Amino acid sequence: MTKALFFDIDGTLVSFETHAIPTSAIEALTLAHEKGIKIFIATGRPKAIINNLSALQDRGLIDGYITMNGAYCFVGHEVIYKSAIPAGEVRALAQVCEQKGYPCIFVSEHTMSVCQPNELVHQIFYDFLHVDEIPVKTFEEAVQEEIFQMTPFITAEEEADIQPRIPNCESGRWFPAFADITAKGNTKQKGIDEMIAHFGFKLEDTMSFGDGGNDISMLRHAAIGVAMGNAKEDVKQSADYVTASIDEDGIAKALKHFGII
């Protein structure tokens, strides 16, 4: 019996078209929560830029957050898991980005900054994702803090070239223009394990929903993995079930399909 639902944000709960959570999803999650089912967020976003969930937050529907692709998990004001990137590998990636001219976002426990931002950063984070302006720092300034996630704006090919410089890190993508880098072992799968241990659930109690490459680990790991209809083919192949897209009421349809509501 499903007791815990895990949701990616962008492209899963929140439409890339409307930048909002569909009414059908809000109503479905309200019904699920009223039955005692816990609802968790599992996102690549750090807490500082989770700015599009007020429709759920204002209703008290979110029980915990897996952020930075599993590197930082919290319930209310309690941090239940965090894992920083080795400082040497933070400096190694910073050096490559500075030399190559790649923009990069650095996320510490409570703050974030961007180094050498360009028009692409502006278009994606400010115009498209509607994130508040991120403070600009030099690479030297950015690497002074303990870093939990780095987001270089690089292609998959550039990422492959960089990977040998950061062997104790892993990467996930939920948008093609950039990669989210965390310490090795930090994935949404890890976040699920930490969250269910905190609440005393078993893995067979879980269901996860996602649409991006960084969701594959949790779709495979949860007892039931649901891919959105707008997901890419490799994500769909990693799921147990493919629902409609977020803009076609995919969340509500999946929860009805599995008898959750």
N, C-alpha and C positions, 0 to 999 in steps of 0.2 A: 504494500500500500504506500502510495507516494505521500511523503510528509514534508518534503523540501523541494522547492522549485528554484532553479538558478537561471538568471537571465543576463545575457549580454545587453548592452544598451543600444549602441548605434547600429541601425539596420535590423535590429531584433525587437526591442521595445519601442525605440524611437525611429520614426520614419526619416529616411534621408530626403524625402520629398517635402514633407510638411514640417519636419523638425519637431514633431509632437508625438505623444503617445496616443494611439487611436482610442476613442471612447470605448470600443468593444473590448480592448485589452484592459482598460481601467476597470470596467464592470466585471470582467472575468476574474481578474486578480482579487477584486473585492470579495467576490463569492468564494473563491478558494481560501482566502485569509479567514473569512468568517467560519469556515469549516475547520480551522485550526492548522492549516497548512502554512508553513513558514515560506517567506519569499526573500530571496537573496539576489543581489546584484553581483555580476561577475564581469568586470570591464577592464580594458586596457587603460582607461582614464585614471589619473590620480584624483584624489578627493577634491583637490582645488578646482578642477574643471568639470566636476559632475554638476552640470547646471541645467539639466533638462528633465529632471525626474520629479519636479514639484507636485505633479498631478498624483503621484503615488506617495511621496513623502508627506504631503499635507493630510493625507488620509491615514497615515500611520501604517502603511502597507509593507514597508521594507524592514526586514529583521536583521540584516547584516550586509556587509559590503566586502567583496573580493575586488581589490583595485590593483592597478599596475600589473595586470595579468598574473595575479597571485602573490606578488612580492609584498603586499601590504593589505592585511585583512583586519577589519574592525567590526565590533558590534556596539552600537551606541558610542560611548566615549572610551570604550575598552579596546585596545589594540590586542588582538589575539595571535597575530603572527606578523613578523616583518623580517626581511632578509635583504641586506644591502649588497651592492656590487663591490667586489674587491677594489680598493682604491687604485691599485696599479693599473687595472683594466679600465677604470674610469679615465685615468690620465692617458692611457694608450689610445682610446677612442677619441678623446678630445684632441690629441695631437694629430691624428689622421684627419679629423674633420676640419681642423684649423688649416692644415696644409693643403687640403683638397678643396676648401671653400664650401664644405657642406654645412648647412644650418643644423643645429642640434639643440634639443630641449633637454635640460637636466632637472630631475625631480628629486628633491630631498624629502625628509619626513613631513615638513610643514610648508615648504615653499617650492617654487619652480622658476626656472629662468631659461632664456633662449640666447644662444650665441650665433652671431652673424646671420640674423634672419634675413630672408629674401622675400620676393613677391609671392612665392609658393606658400611659405609659412603664413603670410597674410591672407591669401586666398582660402586656404584650407581651415586654419584655426579661427580666424576672425570673421571672414565673410561667410564661410560654409557652416562651421561648427558653432559659431557665435560665442567663442570663448573670450573672456575679458583679456585685455592686452597683457601679455606675459612680459615681466621685466627683462630687459636686455643686460647681459653681463659679458665680460670677456671670458675666454676659456679658463684663464688662470683663476678668475674669481669663482667660476661655476664649480670647479673641482675641489674647492676648499671644504665643502660640506660632504657629509655621508650621503651617497647617491643610491637611490633605490631603482630608478629607471632612467634610461637615456633614450632619446628619440631622434636619431639622425635622419635627415631627409636624403635618403639614398635609394637607388634602385636595388632590385634583388641581386643583380650582378655585382654591384658595388659592395653590397652586404657580404657576398661570398668572398670577395677579396679581403674584407676587413676581418672576417671571422677568426682567422688564425691569430690575430693580435689580441683577441678576447676569448681565450679557450674556456674560461670559467663562466661564460655568459651564454644565454640563449635568446633567441629572437622570435617575435610574433608580429604578424601584420593584420591590421583590420582596415587599413586604407593603403592603396598601392604606392603612395608617394613617400611613405616613411616606414621605419621599423621601430618597434618598441623592444629595447634591450633590457633584460633583467639578469640577475645572477642565476646560474644554472640550477635547475630544479624548481624554479618559480614559474608555474604555469597556472592556468585556471583549474586544472586537475588538482594541483597541490592546494589551491584555495578551497576547493570543495572538501578535501580531506580535513583541512584545518577547521572549516566551519562545522562539519558534521561531528567532528570530535568534540568541539566546544558545546554543541547542543545535545550530544548523545544520540545522534541518528546513526543508522547503518547506511552503507552505500546503496543497498537495495531499496532504500526509501527515497532516492533522489531522481529528479528529472531535470535536464538542462536544455536550454534553448540558445541557439546562436546562428550566425550567418557568415562569420569571417574566419580567416585562417587561424587566428589566435583562439578560436572556439573549438577547434578540432579535438584538442586533448580532453576537454570536459564533455564533449558530445560522446566520445568513445568511453569515457570513464564513468559517467553517471549510469544508473540502471537503465534509464531511457534517455536517449539523446534525440532532440528534435531540431532539425534544420529548417530555417525559414525558406519559403519559396524563392526569395530573392538571393539566396546564397549561391556561391559558386559550386561547380560540380564536385570538387574534391571535398567540400564541406558536407554536401548532401550525401556523398558516399560514406562519410564517417558517422552518419546518424542512423538511428533505428527507424526514424519516421521523418518524412518531409511534409510540412504543412504549407499553407498558402503564405504569400508574402505578408509582411507587416501591414502594407497598405490594403490588403484584402482580408483583414481580420484573422491573420494566421495564428496569433496567440490564442484567441478565443476558440477558434476551430480545433486546435490541437488539444486544449484542455477539455473540450467536449468529447473529442474522439477517445480520449483515454479515461473518460468518466470522472475527471477531477471536479467538473462542475456539471 
